[in-house]
Amino acid sequence: MLTRRAALQVAALALAGSSVAEADGAELQFELYRTRNGEFRWRLKSANGRILAQSSEGYQSRAGCLTAIERIRTGAATATFEDLSGAK
């Protein structure tokens, strides 16, 4: 299950513009991988290889991890944004 924190983190990165893509045409990539203990996890990487976000939990099945990735991909477009930094 996608956590609200993960969805908001991805949405905030998407809204940040240059923090997500360092050059025009740069793309993000989801990676699905397996940990030593057999859990499935995901991470979102920028074109330069930096990890922008990652799963906060492991998934018992590949399908569960893929579902979380899809929820992020579709949910980030409509996620709300709240700036708690206090910066003006």
C-alpha positions as CSV (number, residue, x, y, z in Angstrom):
1,M,0.0,0.0,0.0
2,L,1.3,3.5,-0.9
3,T,1.8,5.6,2.1
4,R,0.5,9.2,2.1
5,R,4.0,10.4,2.9
6,A,5.5,8.7,-0.2
7,A,2.8,10.1,-2.4
8,L,3.3,13.6,-1.1
9,Q,7.1,13.3,-1.4
10,V,6.8,12.4,-5.1
11,A,4.2,15.2,-5.7
12,A,6.5,17.7,-4.0
13,L,9.4,16.6,-6.2
14,A,7.2,16.9,-9.2
15,L,6.3,20.4,-8.3
16,A,9.9,21.4,-7.5
17,G,10.7,21.4,-11.2
18,S,14.5,21.7,-11.5
19,S,15.0,19.5,-8.5
20,V,13.3,16.6,-10.4
21,A,14.8,17.1,-13.8
22,E,18.1,18.9,-14.1
23,A,17.9,19.4,-17.9
24,D,15.2,19.8,-20.4
25,G,14.0,16.4,-21.6
26,A,15.4,14.6,-18.5
27,E,13.2,11.7,-17.4
28,L,12.4,10.0,-14.2
29,Q,12.7,6.2,-13.8
30,F,11.1,3.8,-11.3
31,E,13.3,0.9,-10.4
32,L,11.8,-2.2,-8.8
33,Y,14.3,-4.3,-6.9
34,R,14.5,-7.1,-4.3
35,T,16.2,-6.9,-1.0
36,R,18.4,-9.5,0.7
37,N,15.4,-10.7,2.8
38,G,13.3,-11.2,-0.4
39,E,11.0,-8.1,-0.2
40,F,10.3,-6.0,-3.2
41,R,10.9,-2.3,-3.1
42,W,10.9,0.6,-5.5
43,R,12.9,3.8,-5.9
44,L,12.5,6.8,-8.2
45,K,15.6,8.1,-9.9
46,S,16.4,11.2,-11.9
47,A,18.2,11.1,-15.3
48,N,21.5,11.6,-13.5
49,G,21.0,8.6,-11.3
50,R,20.1,10.3,-8.1
51,I,17.4,8.7,-5.9
52,L,14.6,11.1,-5.5
53,A,12.2,8.9,-3.5
54,Q,12.0,5.3,-2.4
55,S,9.5,2.9,-0.8
56,S,9.3,3.2,3.0
57,E,8.2,-0.4,3.3
58,G,8.9,-3.7,1.6
59,Y,6.3,-5.7,-0.3
60,Q,5.8,-9.4,-0.1
61,S,4.9,-9.7,-3.8
62,R,6.2,-8.1,-7.0
63,A,2.5,-7.3,-7.9
64,G,2.1,-5.4,-4.7
65,C,5.1,-3.3,-5.4
66,L,4.0,-2.6,-9.0
67,T,0.6,-1.5,-7.6
68,A,2.3,1.0,-5.4
69,I,4.4,2.4,-8.3
70,E,1.2,2.8,-10.4
71,R,-0.6,4.6,-7.5
72,I,2.3,7.0,-7.3
73,R,2.4,7.6,-11.1
74,T,-1.4,8.3,-11.2
75,G,-1.8,9.9,-7.8
76,A,1.1,12.4,-7.9
77,A,-0.7,14.3,-10.7
78,T,-3.6,15.2,-8.5
79,A,-1.9,15.2,-5.1
80,T,-2.2,18.3,-3.0
81,F,0.9,20.2,-1.8
82,E,1.4,21.7,1.6
83,D,4.5,23.8,2.3
84,L,5.5,23.3,6.0
85,S,8.9,24.9,5.7
86,G,7.8,28.3,7.0
87,A,9.9,29.9,4.2
88,K,8.4,32.8,2.3
